Amino acid sequence: MLELKRILLVEDSANDVALAMAALEEINLANEVVVVRDGQQALDFLRRQGAYEERTGGHPAVVLLDLKLPKVDGLEVLAQVKNDPELRSIPVVMLTSSREEQDLARSYGLGVNAYVVKPVAFPDFVTALKELGLFWAVVNQPPPGTQHRGGQ
């Protein structure tokens, strides 16, 4: 049976979380979406530390990562994920409102898989998240050996 892997949404804005969840629900994506509110929680989730020490299941299908986060910012989370041999194969999509060239360049320099600027209009935001969710959680094939880590 096909394993439905989680989507990890790292977003501190309650409004953006609500919009993202509404967009993903609109396409009836069956994958569980785990929401964390800061960069440290994201790293703890991925590394099974702190409050997430006992979590089950493998790595998420994708991490949707905001750039501007409390505690540990998105660029630092990205750097730590891509420098960790256990985590580096997890696709990371920067989902941010920043159009700054330096943020874009740094993200790609650190190994981000995609950089998506959050559309201002809700219908555009829904469309962008639908496409992201479908691609990373359904269409994309992860590298061999990463699909069933930890079981679910």
C-alpha angles and dihedrals in degrees: 000000000000113000114228105216124208127256114223112212113194106192132138097194111091089202093054091046090053091048092048093049091048091050093049092046090052091066092045092238105182094202116112112248115212115198123203123179105213142027095255091055089050092053092045090051094049094045095041092239135140112353090003097052092111099041117132129214133057130279119307120267088237141353114225100202129191116215101219108056136153122251096008118021124228095256092055091047089051092048093050093047094049092045093052113088090209094052107028096094092060108106112241121198117192105221105187146139091230116112092174112135092220091057091049093047094046092048093053090042089057093050106263112171095215139357116213123182110216109246114234096221114076096226090054091047091051091049093049093050093045090055093045093048094047094046101045100033100038114013105035117087112215121220116279114276096027100083104082106025110151095000122247 
